[in-house]
């Protein structure tokens, strides 16, 4: 075939050539290698060329594993998210989607079911209105590129290293010769190239063979691209992500322990009334001296560039960048190199804030933000951004357009405010002509915000290095929030990947009978695939490169998310499945590259397959002593608790242990008017929970016989009880070391309670510094009788 003719023919492949079983019965004349035996095969999506998929039992008998089935197309029939890859627990639909009713076709396309099984173990059907609204939102934001896949190839294939994989092509056999004439390569992330071959996959009897691209087992771990070239036509067809099979950071059987801390609540003499990276560094170094392996902290994602600043660390403006509140100004080389006048002006800004370091009064994030931005502007104006110019420019180049977009959003919010219509209406996204003009207008401000992120990244890397140098095997464990606010940097810069017509939350359960709405728009699962998961990779990488571990809040969100159409109550949500195997594999790839552990918060009603998937990939789960009840309602004996998890006595959504043991949560929730039942019923529930713990502690020989509820002796005993469990990682909360009585967060409240604003205090309500934590008699007892003795 002439080159021009061949090029013209190949140009029609992005639209995919429709075919069906009868059409594919015609044999092509191309001579290709035939492959049989065990295989990992990616099949194209229905509608992209293969209208009929082979039944799973036939494929299993042939040793074929469907390692590329799209979870958006084939979900389980219950409330579970679909198993992907290797879905072998259900049969795929047979026949064309076009033959289905519209409602069933739409639901099938996105993997939606008719309802879900709730925390009460009963089936809850979705309302037709909710289901239709979610389907419409999914269809509205379907990327156009998904309809134009070259020969039906997937946008992204996430595969396991050292295994052969095959990407099947949606093409009639009469077209195989044409595809064979093209050049097929994988362009590796190091810019080298590996040629590929096309092969014929032999399927079971009465099922025609398919043409496939073979991905060799020798592909290195990393982010690559399948490229098809013929003459002057080049298609960057598929993102190929090669990952390890399992995350293995710590030696087998090694148990570790550490601390959990709301780092903003811990102040020292240098703090600007809130804890920052300086306090985190000192905490890590001291904890390492005590034998700790990690310090797990609250999310430190980027907040708003203007005040008022959101108090909740779980409602950030970007999960790909860091909060300026974490920056220790006096620890910056730029501060020490600045002029005397500049340093004096910064010291003046800091003085009134430092005066609050020993006060138990509530924290003021907005005041700290204002002062730190002003201090950074003074350093920037003193040309201190040139001090580490080479490193700064290298950072900007590495971060690329995502950093420029974030910095531009910051500058625009400073000019207009977060929710100004000009940012959200019309074509005013980061690639618009308007945004380009604005980036020129605000060029200096863009550089400022880029520089701030450079300082934060370098400083947190320094903290992690110090933690490891002090002897920690892990170091900082970051916390990844579930999502971002509606008028946020990530939504503005990634608008093509987001679904603003819905918000994420949770269905009703025993603790929140009306459900929860977190006011966070989700990613579109297929758009994320089309983008090669790039924003997800960037988000995980940022945390891994500045720490030794990542805790993923609500890790069930990588499997499925509760989508609530805007304007509807949380009870009207619908579960939307996500390609969890792809996402988990990417997580362990980044974690493996940076030597990080991963913890998934999997509390509550979680299907077995979720925890099986986490265990399969080497991701720890989460265990809380208060919640460790078996199916018969009995508190578990410690040695029956699972091993592969991080275990704590309580969580930041519960009162500190001392307060909880004394039942203070009942009084608090009653005073706030958020009891889910009568006060007496709530009190009886607390008494039963306490009695279970006391009985178990007594049986295990650790509970004191003569003390009062919530005493230091009881706090010590309950941690001794936890330490008897075989969990790989155990953590003690900083608030429990000093017997703090005030809750860090009260779920179900907003302005009713000062969530995330309470500084670290002792039992009597006096502010506590890190030095006082170190001198705490309760800490001395915990170290002696728990960490060093059990």
N, C-alpha and C positions, 0 to 999 in steps of 0.2 A: 504494500500500500504506500502511496506517495506520502511524504511528510505532511504536506498541507492538508491532504484528505484525512490522514490519521488524526491531525490536530482538530479538524472540524468535527470529526466523529466523537472524539473524547470530550469535547466541550458540552455535549449533551448529557454526560453522565452525572453531573451534580444534581440534576432533577430526579435521578434514579429511574431506571427502566422498569416498568411494572412487569411482573411475571407471576405465573402461578404454576401449580404442579404440572398441568397438562402442557403448558408452554415449555417447561423445562425438560420435557421428555425428549426433545430434539437434541441429539448429541452434537457438541461442537467438535471441530476438527483439531483444536489445539492439543498439543501433546504436553501434559503436565504430570508432575509426580503425583502418584496417588498415595494417600496416607490412611492407614487404618490403625486400630489399637487405641489405647487410652489417649485422650486428647482434651485440651482446654479450649473450647470453641466459643467465640463470640458470634451470636446470631444477630442479623439485622432486625430492626423493628418491623412489626406488621405495618403495612402501608409503605414500606421502603423497599418492596421487592419480594419479600416472602410472605404472602398472605396466609399461608398455612405453615405452622411450625410442627416439627416432628414431636410425637408424644414422648414424654420423659421416660416411661418404662423402656421403650425401644432403645433410646439413647444410652441409658444406664447399662443395658445389657451389652452395648457396644463399647463401653468404657469411655463414653463422651460426657464431659462435664460442661454444663452451660455456664461458662465463667463470664459471660457478657450479657446475660439477660437484663433488659432494662427494667428496673424496679418500678418505673413510672407506668409501665404497661401491664405488669403482672404482679398483683399483690395477693396476699393471703386473704382468705374469705372471712377471717375473724378480725379482731382488733389489732392483730400484730402487723407490724410493718413487714414488707416482703423480704424474703431471704435472698440475698444477692451478694456474691455469686452462688453457684451451686444450689439453685432452688430445687430441692427434690422432695418437698413436702406437699406439693400440689401439682396438678396438671395444668398446662397452659390452655387457653381457649383455642378451639379449632374452628377455622373459618374466618372469613374476612370481617373486619370491624364494620364494614359498610352494611353488612347484613343484620347488624344489631339495631335495636331501637336507639333513638338519639340519646336518651338518658343513660342507658346501659353502656352505649359506646363511649360517651364522655367520661363516665366513671371508670370504665375499663382503661381508657387511654391514660389516665393519671393514677391508676392504681387505687382509686377510692372504693371503699366498701359501703354497704348500706347502713352501717352503724358501727358501734364499738362495744367492747366488754369493759365495763367500768370497774372502779375500785370495789364496788359492792358485788362484783362477779356476775352481774346480770347484763343482758344485752340491751343497749340503748340505741334505737334507730335514729338516724339523722333526719331532720326535717327536710322536706323537698326544697323549701326555700333556701335553707343553708347550703345544701348540696349544690343547688343550681348556682348560687352566688360564688361558691368556691370554684366550681368548674369554669364559670365565666371569667373569674380573675386569673385562673391558670391559662385559659385560652387567649385572653387579651394580651398577656405578656409572653406568649410563646415566641421565642426568637425566630426570625425569618430564616436564619441560616440552618435551622433544624429541618426545614423543608427541602434543603438543597445539599444534602450530604452526598459526597462523591461516591457513587456506586453503593449507596446505603451504608457506608462505613460509619461507625459511631463517632461522635464528636470527641470522646475521650475513652480510652481503654486503660484501666488501672490493673496491672498484672503483677504476678508474683515473680520474683527473681529466680533464675536457674530453672525455669520451666518453659517448655514450648507452649506458645499460644497461637491461636488462629483467629483471624478476623474474616468472617465470611462476607462475600460480596453479593449484593442484590442485583444480579444480572442473569438474563436468560442465557442458556448454553450457546445460543447462536452468537452471543456477544463476547464470549470468552476470549476468542482470538484477538479481538481489539484490545482488551485489557492486558493481554500478555505482551503486547507490543510496547507498552509504556515501561518506563523505568520506575521501580519501587525501591525506596530507601527509607531508612530511619536516620534523621539528623539528630545526633546526640547533643546534650547540653554543653559538651565541651567543643562543639563545632565539628567533630569528626562525623563520618558517615558510614553506615553499614548497609550494603545492598540486601534486598529481600527477594524471596521467590514466591511465586504463586503455586498453590498445590490444589489438588482435588481431594476433598474430604469424602470418604466413603461412608455413607449412612446405612442404616439397617435395610433389610430387604423391603422392596416396594417403595422405598423413598429414594428419590434421585440424589446423586452426589451434588455437592456444592463446591464452588470455587472459593478459595480463601487465601489470604496473605499470611505467610508464616512468620511469626515473631520469634527469633532464635532465643534459646535459653541463655545465651551469652550476653544478652543486653544488660548493661550495667544499671544499678539503681540510679534513679533520677528522673528528670523531666525531659522528654524527647518529643520528636514530631515525625509522623509518617508523612512522607512527601512523594507525590506521584508526578512524574515529569514526562512529557512527550513533546518534542520540538520546542516551541516557545510557550507551551502551556504548562504551568506548574500549579498543582493543588496541594496546599498544606492541609492534608486531609484529616488527620487524627492526632490528638495529643496522646502520647504513650507515656504513662507514668509507671515506672518499675519500682516496686517496693519490697522490703524484706517480708518474710513470712510471719515473723514474730518479733516483738520488741523485747530485747534482753539486755538490760542495762546493769543490773546488780547480779552478783554471783548467786547461784542457786542456794536456797535455804538461808540467805542472809536476811535477818530481820532488822528493821530500822525504826527509829523513833524521832520525833521532832515536836515543834510547837506550831500552833495556829495563832495568828494575830491579825487583828484589824490594825494595820500599821499606822493609820492616821491617828489612832487613839493613844499611841505610845509616844510620849514626849521626853526629850532631854533638854539640857541647858541651851543647846544650839538650835533647837526647833523653833519654827516660826508659828508657834501655838498648835501645830499639828505635826504628827510624825511624818518623816520623809525618808529618802534613801540613806541619809546619815544615820538615822535611828535604826533603820533596817540593817545596815552594815554592822553597827554595834551589837544589835540583838543576835545576828548570825554568828559573830565572832565569840560572844559570850556563850551562846547555846552550844557552839562547837566545842568549847572548852569543857562543857558539862557532858559531852558525849553525844549530843544531838546530831542527826544527819540532815535535817532540813528545817526550814521555817516556811510554813504555808500561809500566804497572805491574801487579803481581799483583792478584787480586781483593781488594776491601776490603769485602766484604759483612759484614753483622752476624753475630757469633758468639753463643755462649751468654752469658746475663747472669750466670752463676755459674761458678766454677772447679770442675774443671780446664777450661781453654779448649782447644778443638780447635786443633791446630797447623796443619792444612792449610787454606789459604785457599780451597781448592776444595771444602770440605765445610762450607758456612755454615749458619746457622740461619734466615736470611732473605736472599733476593736482592733484596728491595725496600727494604732499609735498610742502614745503614753500620756499620762496626766502630768501637767506642769506642777501640780501640787506635790509630786514626788521629788522634785528637784531640790537638792540641797545647795543653795547659792554659795555658801562659804566654802564648800568642798570643790568648787569649780576652779581649775587653773586660771580661767579668765578673771575670776574675782581677785585672785592674788597678783595677777599681772596688771590689773587696772590701775588707773591713776589714783592718787590719794583722795582727790576730790570725789571721784566716782565711788570708791569704797565707803567714804564717809556718808555719802547720800544713801547708799544701800543700807548701811548700819542704822541710819535714821528711820528708814522704812521698817526695818526689822524690830527695832526696840519695843514699840508698843505690843507687838505680837508675842515677843519673847516674855514679856511681863505676865502673859497668861499661862505660861507653861506649867505652873503649879496650881492652877485653878481647876476645880471640878465642874465649872460652868460649861455649857454646851459649846461645841466647836463652831467656828464661823468660816466655812469654806470660801465664801465670796471674798471676805477680807484678806485671806491668805492668797487667793488667786490674784487679786488686785495688786497686792504688794510684790508678789514674785514676778508678775509680768512687768511691773514698773522697774524692778531691779534688773531684769534681763534687758529691758529697753535701754537702761543706763549703760550696761556693759556693751550692748550692740552699738550704741552711739559713740562709745569710747573705742570703737573699732576692734573690740575684743573677738569678734567673729573671725578675724584673720589669724588669731593665735595658733589655731590648729587647722589652717585653711586647707591643706592637702587632704587631711582626714575628712573634713567637712565636705569637700567637693567629691571625694570618693564615696561618701555616704549618700549624697544627693544622686550621684550617678547610679549607684546600686539600687536605690529606692525607686528611681525613675518617675514615671508619670503619676503613680499613686501618691507620692509625696507632694508633687506639685499640685495635684488636685486637692489634697487635704489642706495644704497651705493656702490655696486660693479660696477654699470654702471658709477658712478662718478669717481671711481678710474681708470677704464679702459679708460675713456675719457681723464683723466689727463695724461695717458700714451700714448694713440694713437691719440686722437682727436675724435670729434663727428662722422665724416663721414668716418673714416678709414674702408676699406673693411673687416678687420679682425673681426669687430663687427657685420657686416651685411651679410657676405657670409659664407656659410657652417653651420655646427652645432656648433655655438658659442653662443647659447642662455644661459640664466641664469642657466639652469639645466644641461648643457653639461659638459662633463669631463674637457674640457678646462676651463670653467668658474669656476669649483670647484678648479682646480689648481690655477687659478688666485686669487680666494678669499683667499686661504692660503697665497699666495705670498704677497697680499696686505691687510693682516688681520688688521694691525694697521691703515691703511688708511680707511678701511671699518668702523672701530670703530669711527674714526674721523667724517666721514660724518653722521653716525648714531647719534652721539653726537650733531652735529650741528642742526639736525632736532629736537632732544629733546629740545635743548635750545630755538629754535624758537616756538615750540608748547607751552612750559611752559610760555614763555614771552607773547605770544599772549593771552593765557588764563588769564594771569595777567591783561592785558589791558582790556579784556572783563569784568573781575570782577570789575576793577576800574570804568568802564563805568556804570555798574549796581549800584555799591555802590554810585556813584555820583548822581543817580536818573534817569538814562535812563531806559525806559521800554524795549528797544530792545538791544541797544549797537552797536557793529560793524556789518555792513551788508557787507559780502564778495561778490565778483563778481566771478562767475564761467565761465571761458573761454570756447569757443566751442570745442577746441581740442588742440593737441600738434603738434610740428614739426615732420618731417619725421624721422630725426636722433635723437630721443629723448629717455629719460629713459623709458617712458611708452610704446613706440613702441617696444623697445628692450626687456623689461621684460614681455610684454604682447603680444608678436608677434603672438601667436596662436589665439588671439582675434581681431587682426587688419587686415585691407585690404590695403596693401601698393600699390597695382596697381591702386588705385584711390585716389583722393584728394577731400576734401569737399570745397564747395563754395556756390554761389548763382546764380540763373539765371538772365538774363537781367531785368532791371526795369528802371523806369524813371530817377533814379539817377546814375545808372551804366549800360549804354546801351550795354556794352560788357560782362556783367556778372562779377562775382568775383570768384577768385581762392584763397583760404586761405592757400593752401599748407599744409593741415592737413589730414592725413589718418584717416578714420573712424573706429569705432568698427564694427565687423561683428555682426549683430543683433542676429542671431541664436547662434553664439559662446558665446555671452554675456549671453544668456539664459542658455546655457549649463553650464556655470560657476556659475550659481546661482546669476548672476549680481554682483558678489563679487567686481570687480574693481570699478563699479559704486557706490556701497555702501561705499567702502573705501573713494572714492573721496568726496561724499556728507558728510560723517561723519567727515572728517578732517576739513571741513569748519564749520560745525555745532558745533564741540567741541571747536572751538576757536572764536566763534562769537555768535551773537544773530539773525542773518538772513543771507540768501543767495539770491543774485540776479543771476538768470540763464540767461546768455547772449544767445540770439537767442534760446529761449526755443522751438521754432518750431522744432529744431533739435532733440528733444525727440519724435517728431511725425514723422518726415521724414527729410532726409538729401539729399542735391543736390550732387550726386556723379559724379565727372568728371574723366573719364579715363585719366591716365597720358599720356601726349603728345598731348592731345586734348584741344581746347579752352574752356573757361567756358560756352559758349553757347551750348556745346555738352554734357551737363550733363543729368542725369536721377535722378528723385526722388526715393529714396529707403525708404519704410516705416519702422518704428521702433515700438516696443511694448509699446506704450506710457502709457497705463494704468498701466502696470507693473512698468515702470520707475517713473511715478508720484506718485504711491502708495508708492514706496520705499522712494522717496523724503520726503513725509509727515510722514512716519514712523520715519526716522532719525530726521526730524525737530521736531516732537512731543516729541521724547525722549530727545532732548536737549533744548526744549522751544524756537525754532527758527521760525521766519516768513520766507516765501518764496515769492520771486518776480520773475515773468517770463517776460523777455523782449520780448514782442509780438507786436512790432511795424511793420508797413508796411502792406502788403496785407496778412491778416490772415483769414482763414475760420472761420465761426461762431463756428463750433464744437470744435475748439482749445480753444477759450475763454470760451466756455461752460464747457469744461473739467477742465480748470484751476479754474473756479468759483466753480465747483462741489467739488473739492478737497480742497478748501480754499486757493488757491494760487493767490496772487495778480498779476494783469497784470501791464502794463506800459503805461502811458499816457504822451505825450509831447504837451504842449500848441500850439506850432507852427504847429503841425500836426493834430490838432483836427478839421478836416473838415468833413461835412456829405456827403452823396451820391450826393447831389446837388451842391457840391462845395462851401458850405457856412460854415464859421467858426461857430463852435458850441457855443451856449450860455452856459456859465460855468455850470449852474445848470443841464444841460442835459448830462454832461460828466459822465461816469460810476463811481460807487463808489469803487468797489473792485480793486483798482490799486494804484500804487505809481506814483504821478504826479510831473513833473518838467516842467520848461519853455523850456529848450533845452537839448541837450545831448553833450557828449564829442566829437562827430563827427561833431559838429557845433561850430562856433566861440562863445566865451562868449556873453552873452545877449547884453551888451553894444555895442560890435563890430557889432553884427548881426543887431541891430536896426539901426545902421549907414550904413549898406550895405557894410561893409569892406570885407565880404566873396566874393563878386563879384570881387573886385580888386585882392584879394589873388588868387582866382582860375584862374583869367585871367593871372596873372603874372606867374603862374605855368603851364599854357597851358592845363588846364584840364576842361575847360568849355564844357558842353555838347551841347551848342548852341552858337549863337553869343553873344558878350558882351551886346549888346543892349537888346536882348531878355532876357538874364539873369537878367539884371537890371530891366526890366519891371516886371518880375516875383517877384523880391524882393519888388518892390514898391507896387504890388498888395497884397502881404503877409503882408507888413507893414501897408498898408491902412486898411486891414481887422482887424488887431490887434488894431490899433488906433480907428477905428470906434466902435469896441466892447468895448474897454476900456472907450470910451466917453459915450456910451450908459449905461454902468454900473456905471458911475460917478466916475471913478478913474483916468482918463487920464489927465495929465497937459495940459494947453492951451498955455503956453508961455515958450517954451524950445527948445532945439536942439536935433536932432536924436542921440540916444545913451547916453543921459545925465543921471545923477544919478536919476533925477526925473522920467525919463522914465523907468529905471531899477526898481525903486520902484513901479511904476504904473503897470507894467506887472506882477509883483509878487502879487500885490493886486488883479489883475484880476484872476490869477491862484488860489489864496486862496478862491475865491468865489465858486470854484468847490467842489462837495461833495466827492472827492477822499479820501479814508481812510488815505493814507499817502501822504504827500507833502514834497518836498525837495528843498533846495536852494543850488546852487553850490558855492563852496568857491571862484571860480574865479569871480562870479558875486557880491559877497560881497565887493570886492575891485575894481570892474570895470576893470578887466584885459582885454587886447585887443588882445592878441595873442592866436591862436587856439592851443588846446592840441593835436589834431590829425586832419589831412586832408585826408579823404578817397580818394583812387585812387592815392595816392602818396607813394613813398618809400624813395629814397634818395633825392627827390626834396624838401622835407620839413622835418624839425627835429621833427617828430612825437614822442610824449611821452618824450621829453627832455626839455620842457620849464618850468622853475621854476615859482612859483607864483609871479606875479608882479602887480603893480597898473596901473591906467590909463596912467601914464606918463612913464611906463617902468621901474620903480624902484622895486627892489626885496622887497617882503613883508614877514615879519615874523609873527608867530602866534600872538605875542603881538600887532603888527600893525593891524592885522585883527580885533582884539578885540577893537581897538581904532578907527576903520574906521567909519567916519560919515555916510556912506551909511548903514553900519550894524546897527548903532543906529536908523536910520530912518526905516529900515526894521523891526527891533524888535518892535518899537513903533507903526508903522502904519499897519503892516501886522500881525505878530504873536500875538501881544497883543491886537489887535483892531478888527479883523474880526472874 
